[in-house]
């Protein structure tokens, strides 16, 4: 449960800046990939893996930003975020695992592994609406 | 956990934000305590008791009694 605008604590303001700092490069690199900026990289396996790791790196930053917010917040916000994080991660893992088995057994269309990130954040957004208590 | 926090806060004419500043917690935390969405740690319960100069059990209802 993050407050917005003037109701944000200083920890929440820092979180907003940090999450933007890690998400904007992630989006920009992926936009570049969509428009063909890295098409030639695929020919070189080392460069291709390097690109994959560079694109994935901001994800670690996003998780760090969330953990830093928990560390800098009071006990209620920390407990609430922990609960929301665990539920969101659990839902994302369960849904993606289910889809994976759908691919194996039911010929479901292939879903690339990187989709787990937007799936997790979608689940996290959902939990912030429905999970409002630490109890 | 049932409590008299809102009553005590209003008696002093404090907003949730002001009580949060005194307790060094967010306004959201004060709201969550008042609406029973968060059970305070022992440390926070003692801080609240100290601010209002009352025993903990005069502020929080003991659910085990």
N, CA and C atoms of all chains as a GROMACS GRO file, in nm:
protein
  600
    1UNK      N    1   0.085  -0.118   0.000
    1UNK     CA    2   0.000   0.000   0.000
    1UNK      C    3   0.089   0.124   0.000
    2UNK      N    4   0.120   0.177  -0.118
    2UNK     CA    5   0.201   0.296  -0.124
    2UNK      C    6   0.110   0.417  -0.135
    3UNK      N    7   0.141   0.518  -0.055
    3UNK     CA    8   0.066   0.642  -0.066
    3UNK      C    9   0.111   0.714  -0.193
    4UNK      N   10   0.033   0.812  -0.234
    4UNK     CA   11   0.069   0.887  -0.353
    4UNK      C   12   0.081   1.035  -0.319
    5UNK      N   13   0.155   1.104  -0.405
    5UNK     CA   14   0.168   1.249  -0.393
    5UNK      C   15   0.225   1.293  -0.260
    6UNK      N   16   0.163   1.394  -0.202
    6UNK     CA   17   0.217   1.455  -0.081
    6UNK      C   18   0.208   1.362   0.041
    7UNK      N   19   0.130   1.254   0.029
    7UNK     CA   20   0.117   1.161   0.141
    7UNK      C   21   0.229   1.058   0.145
    8UNK      N   22   0.317   1.060   0.044
    8UNK     CA   23   0.427   0.964   0.041
    8UNK      C   24   0.528   0.994   0.151
    9UNK      N   25   0.579   0.887   0.214
    9UNK     CA   26   0.689   0.905   0.308
    9UNK      C   27   0.816   0.926   0.227
   10UNK      N   28   0.924   0.968   0.294
   10UNK     CA   29   1.050   0.989   0.221
   10UNK      C   30   1.101   0.857   0.163
   11UNK      N   31   1.077   0.746   0.234
   11UNK     CA   32   1.119   0.614   0.183
   11UNK      C   33   1.042   0.580   0.056
   12UNK      N   34   0.913   0.614   0.054
   12UNK     CA   35   0.831   0.586  -0.065
   12UNK      C   36   0.872   0.674  -0.183
   13UNK      N   37   0.913   0.798  -0.153
   13UNK     CA   38   0.961   0.885  -0.261
   13UNK      C   39   1.090   0.830  -0.321
   14UNK      N   40   1.180   0.782  -0.232
   14UNK     CA   41   1.305   0.722  -0.282
   14UNK      C   42   1.274   0.598  -0.364
   15UNK      N   43   1.177   0.519  -0.321
   15UNK     CA   44   1.139   0.398  -0.396
   15UNK      C   45   1.091   0.434  -0.536
   16UNK      N   46   1.007   0.537  -0.544
   16UNK     CA   47   0.953   0.579  -0.674
   16UNK      C   48   1.067   0.617  -0.769
   17UNK      N   49   1.165   0.691  -0.718
   17UNK     CA   50   1.280   0.731  -0.801
   17UNK      C   51   1.362   0.608  -0.841
   18UNK      N   52   1.387   0.521  -0.744
   18UNK     CA   53   1.470   0.402  -0.773
   18UNK      C   54   1.402   0.310  -0.874
   19UNK      N   55   1.273   0.287  -0.855
   19UNK     CA   56   1.204   0.192  -0.945
   19UNK      C   57   1.199   0.251  -1.087
   20UNK      N   58   1.185   0.385  -1.097
   20UNK     CA   59   1.187   0.449  -1.229
   20UNK      C   60   1.326   0.437  -1.291
   21UNK      N   61   1.429   0.453  -1.209
   21UNK     CA   62   1.566   0.447  -1.259
   21UNK      C   63   1.599   0.309  -1.316
   22UNK      N   64   1.537   0.206  -1.261
   22UNK     CA   65   1.564   0.070  -1.312
   22UNK      C   66   1.466   0.029  -1.422
   23UNK      N   67   1.347   0.083  -1.418
   23UNK     CA   68   1.245   0.041  -1.515
   23UNK      C   69   1.262   0.112  -1.649
   24UNK      N   70   1.298   0.241  -1.645
   24UNK     CA   71   1.311   0.316  -1.771
   24UNK      C   72   1.418   0.255  -1.864
   25UNK      N   73   1.540   0.222  -1.814
   25UNK     CA   74   1.637   0.157  -1.903
   25UNK      C   75   1.586   0.023  -1.957
   26UNK      N   76   1.518  -0.052  -1.871
   26UNK     CA   77   1.463  -0.182  -1.911
   26UNK      C   78   1.366  -0.164  -2.029
   27UNK      N   79   1.278  -0.066  -2.016
   27UNK     CA   80   1.178  -0.041  -2.121
   27UNK      C   81   1.247   0.011  -2.248
   28UNK      N   82   1.344   0.102  -2.231
   28UNK     CA   83   1.411   0.160  -2.347
   28UNK      C   84   1.486   0.054  -2.427
   29UNK      N   85   1.559  -0.034  -2.357
   29UNK     CA   86   1.634  -0.140  -2.427
   29UNK      C   87   1.537  -0.232  -2.501
   30UNK      N   88   1.428  -0.264  -2.436
   30UNK     CA   89   1.331  -0.353  -2.502
   30UNK      C   90   1.261  -0.285  -2.620
   31UNK      N   91   1.236  -0.155  -2.605
   31UNK     CA   92   1.179  -0.081  -2.719
   31UNK      C   93   1.278  -0.083  -2.836
   32UNK      N   94   1.406  -0.064  -2.801
   32UNK     CA   95   1.510  -0.069  -2.904
   32UNK      C   96   1.511  -0.204  -2.974
   33UNK      N   97   1.497  -0.311  -2.895
   33UNK     CA   98   1.496  -0.446  -2.952
   33UNK      C   99   1.376  -0.465  -3.044
   34UNK      N  100   1.261  -0.414  -3.002
   34UNK     CA  101   1.138  -0.428  -3.083
   34UNK      C  102   1.157  -0.360  -3.219
   35UNK      N  103   1.226  -0.245  -3.217
   35UNK     CA  104   1.246  -0.172  -3.342
   35UNK      C  105   1.376  -0.210  -3.415
   36UNK      N  106   1.436  -0.322  -3.374
   36UNK     CA  107   1.547  -0.378  -3.451
   36UNK      C  108   1.684  -0.324  -3.419
   37UNK      N  109   1.702  -0.253  -3.309
   37UNK     CA  110   1.832  -0.194  -3.277
   37UNK      C  111   1.939  -0.301  -3.252
   38UNK      N  112   1.897  -0.419  -3.211
   38UNK     CA  113   1.996  -0.522  -3.175
   38UNK      C  114   1.987  -0.645  -3.267
   39UNK      N  115   1.930  -0.629  -3.384
   39UNK     CA  116   1.910  -0.743  -3.473
   39UNK      C  117   2.041  -0.812  -3.510
   40UNK      N  118   2.147  -0.733  -3.524
   40UNK     CA  119   2.275  -0.791  -3.568
   40UNK      C  120   2.349  -0.860  -3.454
   41UNK      N  121   2.308  -0.830  -3.330
   41UNK     CA  122   2.375  -0.889  -3.214
   41UNK      C  123   2.354  -1.040  -3.210
   42UNK      N  124   2.239  -1.086  -3.257
   42UNK     CA  125   2.205  -1.227  -3.254
   42UNK      C  126   2.305  -1.315  -3.326
   43UNK      N  127   2.380  -1.260  -3.417
   43UNK     CA  128   2.477  -1.340  -3.493
   43UNK      C  129   2.596  -1.381  -3.407
   44UNK      N  130   2.623  -1.306  -3.304
   44UNK     CA  131   2.736  -1.335  -3.215
   44UNK      C  132   2.683  -1.386  -3.082
   45UNK      N  133   2.704  -1.517  -3.052
   45UNK     CA  134   2.644  -1.574  -2.930
   45UNK      C  135   2.689  -1.504  -2.802
   46UNK      N  136   2.815  -1.464  -2.795
   46UNK     CA  137   2.865  -1.398  -2.674
   46UNK      C  138   2.795  -1.263  -2.656
   47UNK      N  139   2.789  -1.187  -2.765
   47UNK     CA  140   2.724  -1.055  -2.760
   47UNK      C  141   2.575  -1.072  -2.729
   48UNK      N  142   2.516  -1.176  -2.783
   48UNK     CA  143   2.372  -1.200  -2.760
   48UNK      C  144   2.345  -1.229  -2.613
   49UNK      N  145   2.432  -1.313  -2.551
   49UNK     CA  146   2.414  -1.344  -2.408
   49UNK      C  147   2.440  -1.220  -2.323
   50UNK      N  148   2.540  -1.142  -2.366
   50UNK     CA  149   2.570  -1.018  -2.293
   50UNK      C  150   2.449  -0.925  -2.295
   51UNK      N  151   2.388  -0.913  -2.414
   51UNK     CA  152   2.269  -0.829  -2.427
   51UNK      C  153   2.157  -0.880  -2.336
   52UNK      N  154   2.140  -1.013  -2.334
   52UNK     CA  155   2.034  -1.072  -2.251
   52UNK      C  156   2.057  -1.038  -2.104
   53UNK      N  157   2.182  -1.047  -2.060
   53UNK     CA  158   2.213  -1.019  -1.919
   53UNK      C  159   2.197  -0.870  -1.887
   54UNK      N  160   2.235  -0.785  -1.983
   54UNK     CA  161   2.221  -0.640  -1.962
   54UNK      C  162   2.074  -0.603  -1.949
   55UNK      N  163   1.990  -0.662  -2.032
   55UNK     CA  164   1.847  -0.633  -2.026
   55UNK      C  165   1.788  -0.682  -1.894
   56UNK      N  166   1.838  -0.797  -1.846
   56UNK     CA  167   1.783  -0.856  -1.723
   56UNK      C  168   1.833  -0.784  -1.597
   57UNK      N  169   1.947  -0.717  -1.605
   57UNK     CA  170   2.009  -0.655  -1.487
   57UNK      C  171   1.915  -0.560  -1.412
   58UNK      N  172   1.840  -0.474  -1.482
   58UNK     CA  173   1.750  -0.383  -1.407
   58UNK      C  174   1.646  -0.456  -1.322
   59UNK      N  175   1.618  -0.581  -1.355
   59UNK     CA  176   1.520  -0.657  -1.276
   59UNK      C  177   1.574  -0.676  -1.133
   60UNK      N  178   1.705  -0.703  -1.123
   60UNK     CA  179   1.767  -0.715  -0.991
   60UNK      C  180   1.753  -0.582  -0.917
   61UNK      N  181   1.771  -0.472  -0.991
   61UNK     CA  182   1.756  -0.339  -0.932
   61UNK      C  183   1.615  -0.315  -0.882
   62UNK      N  184   1.516  -0.360  -0.956
   62UNK     CA  185   1.377  -0.343  -0.914
   62UNK      C  186   1.350  -0.415  -0.782
   63UNK      N  187   1.400  -0.538  -0.772
   63UNK     CA  188   1.380  -0.615  -0.649
   63UNK      C  189   1.456  -0.548  -0.534
   64UNK      N  190   1.576  -0.498  -0.563
   64UNK     CA  191   1.653  -0.427  -0.459
   64UNK      C  192   1.575  -0.304  -0.411
   65UNK      N  193   1.516  -0.230  -0.506
   65UNK     CA  194   1.440  -0.110  -0.469
   65UNK      C  195   1.326  -0.146  -0.375
   66UNK      N  196   1.261  -0.257  -0.401
   66UNK     CA  197   1.150  -0.301  -0.316
   66UNK      C  198   1.201  -0.342  -0.176
   67UNK      N  199   1.313  -0.415  -0.174
   67UNK     CA  200   1.371  -0.456  -0.046
   67UNK      C  201   1.420  -0.335   0.033
   68UNK      N  202   1.476  -0.235  -0.038
   68UNK     CA  203   1.522  -0.113   0.028
   68UNK      C  204   1.404  -0.038   0.088
   69UNK      N  205   1.293  -0.034   0.015
   69UNK     CA  206   1.173   0.032   0.068
   69UNK      C  207   1.128  -0.037   0.196
   70UNK      N  208   1.131  -0.170   0.196
   70UNK     CA  209   1.091  -0.244   0.316
   70UNK      C  210   1.184  -0.211   0.433
   71UNK      N  211   1.314  -0.205   0.404
   71UNK     CA  212   1.412  -0.179   0.510
   71UNK      C  213   1.397  -0.038   0.567
   72UNK      N  214   1.355   0.058   0.482
   72UNK     CA  215   1.347   0.198   0.524
   72UNK      C  216   1.209   0.237   0.578
   73UNK      N  217   1.115   0.143   0.577
   73UNK     CA  218   0.977   0.175   0.618
   73UNK      C  219   0.950   0.130   0.761
   74UNK      N  220   0.834   0.171   0.814
   74UNK     CA  221   0.796   0.127   0.948
   74UNK      C  222   0.742  -0.016   0.943
   75UNK      N  223   0.712  -0.069   1.060
   75UNK     CA  224   0.678  -0.212   1.068
   75UNK      C  225   0.550  -0.248   0.991
   76UNK      N  226   0.454  -0.156   0.985
   76UNK     CA  227   0.330  -0.187   0.912
   76UNK      C  228   0.358  -0.198   0.762
   77UNK      N  229   0.423  -0.096   0.705
   77UNK     CA  230   0.451  -0.096   0.561
   77UNK      C  231   0.540  -0.215   0.525
   78UNK      N  232   0.639  -0.243   0.612
   78UNK     CA  233   0.729  -0.356   0.586
   78UNK      C  234   0.652  -0.488   0.585
   79UNK      N  235   0.568  -0.508   0.685
   79UNK     CA  236   0.490  -0.631   0.691
   79UNK      C  237   0.392  -0.644   0.576
   80UNK      N  238   0.331  -0.532   0.540
   80UNK     CA  239   0.234  -0.533   0.431
   80UNK      C  240   0.302  -0.565   0.297
   81UNK      N  241   0.417  -0.498   0.272
   81UNK     CA  242   0.490  -0.522   0.147
   81UNK      C  243   0.538  -0.667   0.138
   82UNK      N  244   0.585  -0.720   0.251
   82UNK     CA  245   0.632  -0.859   0.251
   82UNK      C  246   0.518  -0.953   0.214
   83UNK      N  247   0.400  -0.928   0.272
   83UNK     CA  248   0.283  -1.012   0.244
   83UNK      C  249   0.242  -1.001   0.097
   84UNK      N  250   0.238  -0.875   0.047
   84UNK     CA  251   0.200  -0.852  -0.093
   84UNK      C  252   0.302  -0.916  -0.187
   85UNK      N  253   0.432  -0.903  -0.154
   85UNK     CA  254   0.538  -0.959  -0.240
   85UNK      C  255   0.525  -1.111  -0.247
   86UNK      N  256   0.506  -1.174  -0.133
   86UNK     CA  257   0.499  -1.321  -0.130
   86UNK      C  258   0.376  -1.370  -0.208
   87UNK      N  259   0.263  -1.304  -0.189
   87UNK     CA  260   0.142  -1.346  -0.260
   87UNK      C  261   0.158  -1.325  -0.410
   88UNK      N  262   0.214  -1.207  -0.449
   88UNK     CA  263   0.232  -1.178  -0.592
   88UNK      C  264   0.330  -1.276  -0.656
   89UNK      N  265   0.441  -1.302  -0.587
   89UNK     CA  266   0.540  -1.397  -0.641
   89UNK      C  267   0.480  -1.536  -0.651
   90UNK      N  268   0.403  -1.576  -0.550
   90UNK     CA  269   0.340  -1.707  -0.552
   90UNK      C  270   0.242  -1.721  -0.667
   91UNK      N  271   0.161  -1.617  -0.689
   91UNK     CA  272   0.064  -1.621  -0.799
   91UNK      C  273   0.135  -1.627  -0.934
   92UNK      N  274   0.240  -1.544  -0.950
   92UNK     CA  275   0.314  -1.540  -1.077
   92UNK      C  276   0.380  -1.676  -1.104
   93UNK      N  277   0.439  -1.734  -1.001
   93UNK     CA  278   0.505  -1.865  -1.018
   93UNK      C  279   0.400  -1.971  -1.054
   94UNK      N  280   0.288  -1.969  -0.981
   94UNK     CA  281   0.184  -2.070  -1.006
   94UNK      C  282   0.127  -2.056  -1.147
   95UNK      N  283   0.098  -1.931  -1.187
   95UNK     CA  284   0.040  -1.910  -1.321
   95UNK      C  285   0.138  -1.950  -1.431
   96UNK      N  286   0.264  -1.909  -1.414
   96UNK     CA  287   0.362  -1.938  -1.519
   96UNK      C  288   0.394  -2.088  -1.525
   97UNK      N  289   0.399  -2.151  -1.408
   97UNK     CA  290   0.420  -2.296  -1.406
   97UNK      C  291   0.303  -2.367  -1.474
   98UNK      N  292   0.182  -2.320  -1.443
   98UNK     CA  293   0.064  -2.379  -1.506
   98UNK      C  294   0.068  -2.365  -1.658
   99UNK      N  295   0.111  -2.246  -1.702
   99UNK     CA  296   0.120  -2.224  -1.847
   99UNK      C  297   0.227  -2.316  -1.907
  100UNK      N  298   0.339  -2.331  -1.836
  100UNK     CA  299   0.447  -2.419  -1.883
  100UNK      C  300   0.399  -2.562  -1.902
  101UNK      N  301   0.322  -2.610  -1.805
  101UNK     CA  302   0.267  -2.746  -1.819
  101UNK      C  303   0.162  -2.749  -1.930
  102UNK      N  304   0.093  -2.636  -1.949
  102UNK     CA  305  -0.001  -2.628  -2.062
  102UNK      C  306   0.073  -2.645  -2.195
  103UNK      N  307   0.191  -2.586  -2.202
  103UNK     CA  308   0.274  -2.603  -2.323
  103UNK      C  309   0.314  -2.749  -2.340
  104UNK      N  310   0.352  -2.813  -2.227
  104UNK     CA  311   0.400  -2.951  -2.233
  104UNK      C  312   0.290  -3.050  -2.268
  105UNK      N  313   0.172  -3.029  -2.207
  105UNK     CA  314   0.067  -3.131  -2.219
  105UNK      C  315  -0.049  -3.093  -2.310
  106UNK      N  316  -0.072  -2.961  -2.325
  106UNK     CA  317  -0.193  -2.920  -2.396
  106UNK      C  318  -0.163  -2.837  -2.520
  107UNK      N  319  -0.036  -2.837  -2.561
  107UNK     CA  320   0.005  -2.763  -2.683
  107UNK      C  321  -0.031  -2.614  -2.677
  108UNK      N  322  -0.022  -2.557  -2.557
  108UNK     CA  323  -0.044  -2.413  -2.545
  108UNK      C  324   0.067  -2.339  -2.618
  109UNK      N  325   0.040  -2.221  -2.674
  109UNK     CA  326   0.145  -2.144  -2.742
  109UNK      C  327   0.259  -2.113  -2.645
  110UNK      N  328   0.382  -2.107  -2.698
  110UNK     CA  329   0.498  -2.083  -2.612
  110UNK      C  330   0.496  -1.941  -2.556
  111UNK      N  331   0.521  -1.929  -2.426
  111UNK     CA  332   0.534  -1.798  -2.361
  111UNK      C  333   0.680  -1.781  -2.320
  112UNK      N  334   0.750  -1.676  -2.370
  112UNK     CA  335   0.890  -1.656  -2.332
  112UNK      C  336   0.904  -1.634  -2.182
  113UNK      N  337   1.016  -1.679  -2.126
  113UNK     CA  338   1.039  -1.671  -1.982
  113UNK      C  339   1.035  -1.529  -1.928
  114UNK      N  340   1.075  -1.430  -2.009
  114UNK     CA  341   1.078  -1.294  -1.957
  114UNK      C  342   0.940  -1.240  -1.924
  115UNK      N  343   0.836  -1.308  -1.971
  115UNK     CA  344   0.700  -1.263  -1.939
  115UNK      C  345   0.668  -1.275  -1.790
  116UNK      N  346   0.751  -1.353  -1.718
  116UNK     CA  347   0.725  -1.369  -1.574
  116UNK      C  348   0.741  -1.235  -1.501
  117UNK      N  349   0.823  -1.146  -1.554
  117UNK     CA  350   0.842  -1.015  -1.487
  117UNK      C  351   0.716  -0.929  -1.493
  118UNK      N  352   0.662  -0.900  -1.615
  118UNK     CA  353   0.537  -0.824  -1.616
  118UNK      C  354   0.424  -0.897  -1.544
  119UNK      N  355   0.428  -1.032  -1.549
  119UNK     CA  356   0.325  -1.108  -1.477
  119UNK      C  357   0.337  -1.084  -1.327
  120UNK      N  358   0.460  -1.086  -1.276
  120UNK     CA  359   0.480  -1.061  -1.132
  120UNK      C  360   0.431  -0.921  -1.095
  121UNK      N  361   0.469  -0.819  -1.174
  121UNK     CA  362   0.429  -0.682  -1.139
  121UNK      C  363   0.277  -0.664  -1.151
  122UNK      N  364   0.216  -0.735  -1.246
  122UNK     CA  365   0.070  -0.730  -1.256
  122UNK      C  366   0.007  -0.790  -1.131
  123UNK      N  367   0.062  -0.903  -1.086
  123UNK     CA  368   0.010  -0.967  -0.965
  123UNK      C  369   0.036  -0.880  -0.843
  124UNK      N  370   0.152  -0.812  -0.842
  124UNK     CA  371   0.184  -0.724  -0.730
  124UNK      C  372   0.085  -0.608  -0.725
  125UNK      N  373   0.054  -0.552  -0.843
  125UNK     CA  374  -0.045  -0.444  -0.850
  125UNK      C  375  -0.180  -0.490  -0.798
  126UNK      N  376  -0.214  -0.613  -0.832
  126UNK     CA  377  -0.342  -0.670  -0.787
  126UNK      C  378  -0.343  -0.688  -0.635
  127UNK      N  379  -0.233  -0.736  -0.582
  127UNK     CA  380  -0.230  -0.759  -0.436
  127UNK      C  381  -0.238  -0.627  -0.359
  128UNK      N  382  -0.183  -0.519  -0.416
  128UNK     CA  383  -0.188  -0.391  -0.344
  128UNK      C  384  -0.333  -0.342  -0.332
  129UNK      N  385  -0.419  -0.388  -0.421
  129UNK     CA  386  -0.561  -0.349  -0.414
  129UNK      C  387  -0.634  -0.434  -0.310
  130UNK      N  388  -0.604  -0.564  -0.308
  130UNK     CA  389  -0.682  -0.655  -0.225
  130UNK      C  390  -0.617  -0.691  -0.090
  131UNK      N  391  -0.486  -0.679  -0.082
  131UNK     CA  392  -0.417  -0.713   0.044
  131UNK      C  393  -0.381  -0.583   0.113
  132UNK      N  394  -0.458  -0.546   0.214
  132UNK     CA  395  -0.439  -0.416   0.282
  132UNK      C  396  -0.409  -0.433   0.430
  133UNK      N  397  -0.392  -0.556   0.473
  133UNK     CA  398  -0.373  -0.583   0.615
  133UNK      C  399  -0.249  -0.670   0.634
  134UNK      N  400  -0.183  -0.656   0.748
  134UNK     CA  401  -0.069  -0.743   0.777
  134UNK      C  402  -0.113  -0.869   0.850
  135UNK      N  403  -0.242  -0.880   0.877
  135UNK     CA  404  -0.291  -0.994   0.955
  135UNK      C  405  -0.329  -1.111   0.868
  136UNK      N  406  -0.631  -0.606   1.624
  136UNK     CA  407  -0.646  -0.601   1.769
  136UNK      C  408  -0.729  -0.478   1.807
  137UNK      N  409  -0.837  -0.501   1.883
  137UNK     CA  410  -0.923  -0.389   1.922
  137UNK      C  411  -0.844  -0.292   2.011
  138UNK      N  412  -0.869  -0.163   1.988
  138UNK     CA  413  -0.792  -0.065   2.065
  138UNK      C  414  -0.867   0.068   2.073
  139UNK      N  415  -0.814   0.158   2.158
  139UNK     CA  416  -0.875   0.290   2.179
  139UNK      C  417  -0.786   0.400   2.122
  140UNK      N  418  -0.706   0.362   2.026
  140UNK     CA  419  -0.606   0.455   1.974
  140UNK      C  420  -0.670   0.580   1.911
  141UNK      N  421  -0.773   0.558   1.831
  141UNK     CA  422  -0.837   0.671   1.763
  141UNK      C  423  -0.896   0.769   1.867
  142UNK      N  424  -0.962   0.711   1.967
  142UNK     CA  425  -1.024   0.793   2.072
  142UNK      C  426  -0.918   0.877   2.144
  143UNK      N  427  -0.807   0.812   2.180
  143UNK     CA  428  -0.700   0.883   2.251
  143UNK      C  429  -0.637   0.990   2.163
  144UNK      N  430  -0.621   0.957   2.035
  144UNK     CA  431  -0.562   1.055   1.941
  144UNK      C  432  -0.653   1.176   1.927
  145UNK      N  433  -0.782   1.150   1.908
  145UNK     CA  434  -0.878   1.261   1.888
  145UNK      C  435  -0.888   1.347   2.014
  146UNK      N  436  -0.882   1.280   2.130
  146UNK     CA  437  -0.885   1.354   2.256
  146UNK      C  438  -0.774   1.460   2.262
  147UNK      N  439  -0.661   1.425   2.204
  147UNK     CA  440  -0.547   1.518   2.205
  147UNK      C  441  -0.550   1.616   2.087
  148UNK      N  442  -0.647   1.596   2.000
  148UNK     CA  443  -0.659   1.685   1.884
  148UNK      C  444  -0.553   1.662   1.779
  149UNK      N  445  -0.500   1.540   1.773
  149UNK     CA  446  -0.395   1.508   1.676
  149UNK      C  447  -0.455   1.445   1.551
  150UNK      N  448  -0.392   1.471   1.438
  150UNK     CA  449  -0.424   1.399   1.316
  150UNK      C  450  -0.344   1.268   1.316
  151UNK      N  451  -0.379   1.179   1.224
  151UNK     CA  452  -0.302   1.054   1.211
  151UNK      C  453  -0.156   1.086   1.176
  152UNK      N  454  -0.140   1.187   1.091
  152UNK     CA  455  -0.005   1.228   1.050
  152UNK      C  456   0.077   1.273   1.172
  153UNK      N  457   0.014   1.353   1.259
  153UNK     CA  458   0.084   1.404   1.377
  153UNK      C  459   0.120   1.291   1.474
  154UNK      N  460   0.026   1.200   1.496
  154UNK     CA  461   0.057   1.086   1.584
  154UNK      C  462   0.169   1.002   1.523
  155UNK      N  463   0.164   0.985   1.391
  155UNK     CA  464   0.270   0.910   1.322
  155UNK      C  465   0.407   0.973   1.345
  156UNK      N  466   0.412   1.105   1.341
  156UNK     CA  467   0.540   1.174   1.363
  156UNK      C  468   0.590   1.151   1.505
  157UNK      N  469   0.498   1.155   1.601
  157UNK     CA  470   0.538   1.134   1.741
  157UNK      C  471   0.590   0.991   1.761
  158UNK      N  472   0.525   0.896   1.694
  158UNK     CA  473   0.561   0.754   1.710
  158UNK      C  474   0.672   0.711   1.614
  159UNK      N  475   0.708   0.799   1.521
  159UNK     CA  476   0.807   0.768   1.417
  159UNK      C  477   0.759   0.654   1.326
  160UNK      N  478   0.631   0.659   1.290
  160UNK     CA  479   0.576   0.566   1.190
  160UNK      C  480   0.496   0.648   1.089
  161UNK      N  481   0.458   0.584   0.979
  161UNK     CA  482   0.383   0.654   0.874
  161UNK      C  483   0.238   0.676   0.915
  162UNK      N  484   0.171   0.768   0.843
  162UNK     CA  485   0.028   0.789   0.864
  162UNK      C  486  -0.048   0.660   0.835
  163UNK      N  487  -0.002   0.587   0.733
  163UNK     CA  488  -0.067   0.459   0.698
  163UNK      C  489  -0.062   0.362   0.815
  164UNK      N  490   0.049   0.363   0.888
  164UNK     CA  491   0.063   0.271   1.002
  164UNK      C  492  -0.037   0.307   1.111
  165UNK      N  493  -0.053   0.438   1.138
  165UNK     CA  494  -0.150   0.480   1.240
  165UNK      C  495  -0.290   0.439   1.196
  166UNK      N  496  -0.321   0.463   1.070
  166UNK     CA  497  -0.452   0.426   1.017
  166UNK      C  498  -0.476   0.274   1.029
  167UNK      N  499  -0.372   0.196   0.996
  167UNK     CA  500  -0.384   0.050   1.003
  167UNK      C  501  -0.405   0.003   1.147
  168UNK      N  502  -0.341   0.069   1.241
  168UNK     CA  503  -0.361   0.033   1.383
  168UNK      C  504  -0.504   0.066   1.426
  169UNK      N  505  -0.549   0.184   1.388
  169UNK     CA  506  -0.684   0.227   1.429
  169UNK      C  507  -0.794   0.141   1.368
  170UNK      N  508  -0.770   0.093   1.247
  170UNK     CA  509  -0.872   0.013   1.179
  170UNK      C  510  -0.848  -0.138   1.195
  171UNK      N  511  -0.759  -0.171   1.287
  171UNK     CA  512  -0.729  -0.312   1.322
  171UNK      C  513  -0.676  -0.393   1.204
  172UNK      N  514  -0.603  -0.326   1.114
  172UNK     CA  515  -0.543  -0.398   1.002
  172UNK      C  516  -0.398  -0.436   1.033
  173UNK      N  517  -0.351  -0.393   1.148
  173UNK     CA  518  -0.214  -0.427   1.187
  173UNK      C  519  -0.208  -0.441   1.339
  174UNK      N  520  -0.150  -0.552   1.383
  174UNK     CA  521  -0.125  -0.571   1.526
  174UNK      C  522   0.015  -0.518   1.555
  175UNK      N  523   0.029  -0.424   1.649
  175UNK     CA  524   0.161  -0.364   1.670
  175UNK      C  525   0.260  -0.462   1.732
  176UNK      N  526   0.388  -0.438   1.702
  176UNK     CA  527   0.492  -0.513   1.772
  176UNK      C  528   0.492  -0.470   1.918
  177UNK      N  529   0.558  -0.546   2.002
  177UNK     CA  530   0.565  -0.509   2.144
  177UNK      C  531   0.632  -0.372   2.159
  178UNK      N  532   0.736  -0.349   2.078
  178UNK     CA  533   0.809  -0.221   2.085
  178UNK      C  534   0.716  -0.104   2.052
  179UNK      N  535   0.639  -0.118   1.944
  179UNK     CA  536   0.548  -0.008   1.905
  179UNK      C  537   0.437   0.010   2.009
  180UNK      N  538   0.387  -0.101   2.062
  180UNK     CA  539   0.283  -0.091   2.166
  180UNK      C  540   0.336  -0.016   2.288
  181UNK      N  541   0.459  -0.042   2.326
  181UNK     CA  542   0.520   0.029   2.440
  181UNK      C  543   0.538   0.177   2.407
  182UNK      N  544   0.576   0.206   2.282
  182UNK     CA  545   0.592   0.348   2.242
  182UNK      C  546   0.458   0.421   2.251
  183UNK      N  547   0.353   0.355   2.203
  183UNK     CA  548   0.219   0.416   2.208
  183UNK      C  549   0.177   0.438   2.353
  184UNK      N  550   0.202   0.337   2.437
  184UNK     CA  551   0.167   0.348   2.579
  184UNK      C  552   0.242   0.465   2.643
  185UNK      N  553   0.368   0.483   2.606
  185UNK     CA  554   0.448   0.592   2.662
  185UNK      C  555   0.396   0.728   2.617
  186UNK      N  556   0.357   0.738   2.489
  186UNK     CA  557   0.305   0.866   2.437
  186UNK      C  558   0.177   0.906   2.510
  187UNK      N  559   0.088   0.810   2.532
  187UNK     CA  560  -0.040   0.843   2.596
  187UNK      C  561  -0.036   0.826   2.748
  188UNK      N  562   0.079   0.787   2.799
  188UNK     CA  563   0.100   0.773   2.944
  188UNK      C  564  -0.006   0.684   3.008
  189UNK      N  565  -0.027   0.569   2.945
  189UNK     CA  566  -0.124   0.471   2.997
  189UNK      C  567  -0.064   0.332   2.982
  190UNK      N  568  -0.109   0.236   3.064
  190UNK     CA  569  -0.064   0.097   3.045
  190UNK      C  570  -0.113   0.044   2.909
  191UNK      N  571  -0.040  -0.048   2.851
  191UNK     CA  572  -0.076  -0.104   2.719
  191UNK      C  573  -0.220  -0.156   2.718
  192UNK      N  574  -0.259  -0.223   2.826
  192UNK     CA  575  -0.392  -0.286   2.827
  192UNK      C  576  -0.506  -0.185   2.839
  193UNK      N  577  -0.474  -0.060   2.868
  193UNK     CA  578  -0.578   0.044   2.863
  193UNK      C  579  -0.597   0.094   2.720
  194UNK      N  580  -0.501   0.063   2.635
  194UNK     CA  581  -0.509   0.108   2.494
  194UNK      C  582  -0.548  -0.009   2.403
  195UNK      N  583  -0.485  -0.124   2.423
  195UNK     CA  584  -0.513  -0.242   2.341
  195UNK      C  585  -0.584  -0.346   2.426
  196UNK      N  586  -0.693  -0.398   2.369
  196UNK     CA  587  -0.768  -0.502   2.439
  196UNK      C  588  -0.690  -0.633   2.433
  197UNK      N  589  -0.669  -0.694   2.548
  197UNK     CA  590  -0.595  -0.820   2.550
  197UNK      C  591  -0.685  -0.931   2.496
  198UNK      N  592  -0.653  -0.988   2.379
  198UNK     CA  593  -0.742  -1.089   2.320
  198UNK      C  594  -0.734  -1.223   2.391
  199UNK      N  595  -0.641  -1.237   2.484
  199UNK     CA  596  -0.622  -1.366   2.553
  199UNK      C  597  -0.680  -1.365   2.695
  200UNK      N  598  -0.755  -1.262   2.726
  200UNK     CA  599  -0.814  -1.254   2.860
  200UNK      C  600  -0.965  -1.254   2.854
   0.00000   0.00000   0.00000
